[in-house]
Amino acid sequence: MSLRLMDDLEADDPILSVVNLIDVFLVIIAALLLAIASNPMNPFTTEDVTIIRNPGQPNMEMIVKKGEVIEHYQASGEIGSGEGSKAGVAYRMKDGSFVYVPE
């Protein structure tokens, strides 16, 4: 009979519920760390990454990460707009290949 009384005391221990909460938080933290590690824009990697959001749309954005430098470009929505000059001409051949002829 004394063994049953000890079982009831362990069931009423509030520390056990705190231990369960700590376990839940550890699982959540591990999931967040895995999400950060699988993100292509992870700040801890040295890989070069280019991400294009909304391709072909007027609000297209391009994010380029080279090492630790992250650059953000946003389309103006106009065709042929931007800075620069004509550098040459590209021709498509009958076999589908391209030939670039610089000026």
VEXRO-188614 format. One record per residue (C-alpha): residue number from 1; residue in three letters; x, y, z. Coordinates in Angstrom, 1 decimal, always signed. Last residue first. Layout:
! residues N
NUM_ALA_X_Y_Z;
...
This chain:
! residues 103
103_GLU_+31.1_+46.1_-81.5;
102_PRO_+31.1_+42.6_-80.1;
101_VAL_+29.6_+39.8_-82.2;
100_TYR_+27.8_+37.1_-80.2;
99_VAL_+26.8_+33.9_-81.9;
98_PHE_+24.0_+31.8_-80.5;
97_SER_+23.1_+28.2_-81.1;
96_GLY_+19.7_+27.0_-82.3;
95_ASP_+20.9_+24.9_-85.3;
94_LYS_+19.8_+27.6_-87.7;
93_MET_+21.9_+30.2_-85.9;
92_ARG_+20.7_+32.8_-83.5;
91_TYR_+22.6_+36.1_-83.7;
90_ALA_+23.8_+38.3_-80.8;
89_VAL_+24.8_+41.9_-81.4;
88_GLY_+27.3_+44.1_-79.4;
87_ALA_+27.9_+46.0_-76.3;
86_LYS_+25.0_+48.4_-76.3;
85_SER_+25.2_+50.8_-73.4;
84_GLY_+24.5_+50.8_-69.8;
83_GLU_+21.9_+51.9_-67.3;
82_GLY_+18.3_+50.7_-67.2;
81_SER_+15.2_+50.6_-69.2;
80_GLY_+14.7_+48.2_-72.2;
79_ILE_+11.3_+47.1_-71.1;
78_GLU_+9.7_+49.1_-68.3;
77_GLY_+8.7_+47.5_-65.0;
76_SER_+11.3_+49.3_-62.9;
75_ALA_+12.9_+46.0_-61.9;
74_GLN_+14.3_+45.7_-58.4;
73_TYR_+17.9_+44.8_-57.6;
72_HIS_+19.2_+43.8_-54.1;
71_GLU_+22.8_+43.1_-53.3;
70_ILE_+24.1_+40.9_-50.5;
69_VAL_+27.8_+40.9_-49.7;
68_GLU_+29.1_+38.1_-47.4;
67_GLY_+30.3_+35.8_-50.2;
66_LYS_+28.5_+37.0_-53.3;
65_LYS_+24.7_+37.1_-52.6;
64_VAL_+22.5_+38.4_-55.4;
63_ILE_+18.8_+39.2_-54.9;
62_MET_+16.8_+39.9_-58.0;
61_GLU_+13.3_+41.4_-57.9;
60_MET_+10.5_+41.4_-60.4;
59_ASN_+7.6_+43.8_-59.8;
58_PRO_+6.7_+44.1_-63.5;
57_GLN_+6.5_+40.3_-63.8;
56_GLY_+8.8_+38.1_-65.9;
55_PRO_+10.3_+36.4_-62.8;
54_ASN_+8.4_+37.1_-59.5;
53_ARG_+11.4_+36.7_-57.3;
52_ILE_+14.9_+35.9_-58.7;
51_ILE_+17.4_+34.5_-56.3;
50_THR_+21.2_+34.4_-57.0;
49_VAL_+23.6_+32.6_-54.6;
48_ASP_+27.4_+32.6_-54.3;
47_GLU_+28.4_+30.1_-51.6;
46_THR_+30.3_+31.3_-48.5;
45_THR_+27.7_+29.9_-46.0;
44_PHE_+27.0_+31.3_-42.6;
43_PRO_+24.6_+34.1_-43.7;
42_ASN_+22.1_+31.5_-45.1;
41_MET_+20.5_+33.0_-48.2;
40_PRO_+19.8_+29.6_-49.6;
39_ASN_+17.9_+28.6_-46.4;
38_SER_+18.6_+25.0_-45.4;
37_ALA_+20.7_+26.0_-42.3;
36_ILE_+18.1_+28.5_-41.1;
35_ALA_+15.3_+25.9_-41.3;
34_LEU_+17.5_+23.4_-39.5;
33_LEU_+18.2_+25.9_-36.7;
32_LEU_+14.4_+26.6_-36.4;
31_ALA_+13.6_+22.9_-36.1;
30_ALA_+16.3_+22.4_-33.4;
29_ILE_+14.9_+25.4_-31.5;
28_ILE_+11.3_+23.9_-31.6;
27_VAL_+12.6_+20.5_-30.4;
26_LEU_+14.4_+22.1_-27.5;
25_PHE_+11.3_+24.1_-26.6;
24_VAL_+9.2_+20.9_-26.4;
23_ASP_+11.8_+19.3_-24.2;
22_ILE_+11.9_+22.3_-21.9;
21_LEU_+8.1_+22.1_-21.6;
20_ASN_+8.3_+18.4_-20.6;
19_VAL_+10.8_+19.3_-17.9;
18_VAL_+8.5_+22.0_-16.6;
17_SER_+5.6_+19.4_-16.4;
16_LEU_+7.8_+17.1_-14.3;
15_ILE_+8.8_+19.9_-12.0;
14_PRO_+5.2_+20.3_-10.9;
13_ASP_+5.2_+16.9_-9.0;
12_ASP_+1.7_+15.7_-8.6;
11_ALA_+2.3_+12.4_-10.5;
10_GLU_+5.3_+11.6_-8.4;
9_LEU_+3.3_+11.9_-5.1;
8_ASP_+0.7_+9.6_-6.5;
7_ASP_+3.2_+6.9_-7.3;
6_MET_+4.6_+7.2_-3.7;
5_LEU_+1.2_+6.6_-2.2;
4_ARG_+0.8_+3.5_-4.3;
3_LEU_+4.0_+2.0_-3.0;
2_SER_+2.9_+2.4_+0.6;
1_MET_+0.0_+0.0_+0.0;
